[in-house]
Amino acid sequence: MSEQTILIPGNTLITASPEEGRQLAIKIARLTIKITQPDAEVREKLRPIYVEDAAMLISIGAAVAAEFATIARANNYWR
């Protein structure tokens, strides 16, 4: 893992709103992909493959949903 990549932006899961929480979930999911495949050229080569594959797109959505569930819980569901 790269020492330069910050996996939790701002080092907190606390957000002001569900919308900010969702944005953070997407950012964390994207950072996970970047850490898993650090080579930008390889990621660019793979993009055309997964954008045409419904199962892969559903998997991406599931990853974001899992991150969002964690963030929502950390924020006491914004109560």
Buried (B, 14 or more C-beta within 10 A) or exposed (E): EEEEEEEEEEEEBEBEEBEBBBBBBBBBBBBEEBEEEEEEEEBEEBEEEBEEEEEEEEEBEEBBEEBBEBBBEBBEEEE
